Amino acid sequence: MTTAHTAGPVPAGTIRYWAAAKAAAGTAEEPYAAVTLAQALEAARRRHDARPEFTRVLSLCSFLVDGDPVGAREHTTVQLTEGGTVEVLPPFAGG
């Protein structure tokens, strides 16, 4: 479930996919228009619904929002910014 946005325009930025996430998405990056990380990821899942591997890989990923690790924070609480960047990082071998 995502939180409602009540004031101002919806922020737009870029989602960048790395390694297995890039392969599963079939693209290195795409735009977002969302208030929270949860909203951006749900929209990405819908865009890639013909690629079931995408949802599986996404469930394994960690995320950076504007360079800050999301960690265990609930994605509905992570606010996105205008011109921001969401980095989608799958687990890396040896890292």
C-alpha positions in Angstrom: 0.0 0.0 0.0 1.3 3.5 -0.8 0.7 6.8 0.8 -1.4 9.5 -0.7 0.2 12.6 -2.2 -1.8 15.7 -1.4 0.3 18.7 -2.2 2.2 19.9 -5.3 3.3 18.1 -8.4 4.4 14.5 -8.4 8.2 14.2 -8.4 9.8 12.9 -11.6 13.3 11.3 -11.8 15.2 8.3 -13.0 15.3 4.7 -12.0 18.7 3.0 -12.8 19.0 -0.7 -13.0 22.2 -2.6 -12.5 23.5 -6.1 -13.4 20.7 -8.7 -13.2 18.1 -5.9 -12.6 19.1 -4.3 -15.9 18.8 -7.6 -17.7 15.4 -8.4 -16.2 14.1 -4.9 -17.0 15.5 -5.0 -20.5 16.8 -1.4 -20.0 19.4 0.4 -18.0 17.1 3.2 -16.9 13.7 4.6 -17.1 11.8 7.6 -15.7 9.6 7.6 -12.5 6.8 9.9 -11.6 6.0 9.0 -8.0 6.0 10.4 -4.5 7.4 7.3 -2.7 9.7 4.5 -3.6 6.8 2.0 -3.2 4.8 3.9 -5.9 7.8 4.0 -8.3 8.5 0.3 -7.9 4.8 -0.6 -8.3 4.7 1.4 -11.5 7.9 -0.3 -12.7 6.4 -3.7 -12.0 3.3 -2.8 -14.0 5.5 -1.5 -16.9 7.4 -4.8 -17.0 4.5 -7.2 -16.3 5.4 -9.1 -19.5 8.8 -9.9 -17.9 8.1 -12.1 -14.8 11.8 -12.3 -14.0 11.7 -8.6 -13.3 9.5 -8.9 -10.3 11.5 -11.8 -8.9 14.8 -9.9 -9.3 13.3 -6.7 -7.9 12.3 -8.6 -4.7 16.0 -9.4 -4.1 17.4 -5.9 -4.7 18.6 -3.2 -2.5 17.9 0.5 -3.3 19.7 3.8 -3.1 17.6 6.9 -3.3 19.6 10.0 -4.3 22.7 8.1 -3.1 21.3 7.1 0.3 20.8 3.5 1.1 17.1 2.6 1.8 18.0 -0.4 4.0 15.1 -1.9 6.0 13.0 1.3 5.8 9.4 0.7 4.6 9.3 1.7 0.9 6.0 3.6 1.5 8.0 6.0 3.8 10.8 6.7 1.4 10.1 10.0 -0.3 11.3 10.7 -3.9 12.5 14.0 -5.1 12.1 16.0 -8.4 15.1 15.1 -10.5 16.1 12.3 -8.2 17.6 8.9 -8.8 16.6 5.5 -7.6 19.4 2.9 -8.0 18.3 -0.7 -8.2 21.1 -3.0 -7.0 20.8 -6.8 -7.1 23.0 -8.9 -4.9 26.5 -9.0 -6.2 28.7 -12.0 -5.9 31.6 -11.4 -3.5 30.2 -8.1 -2.4 
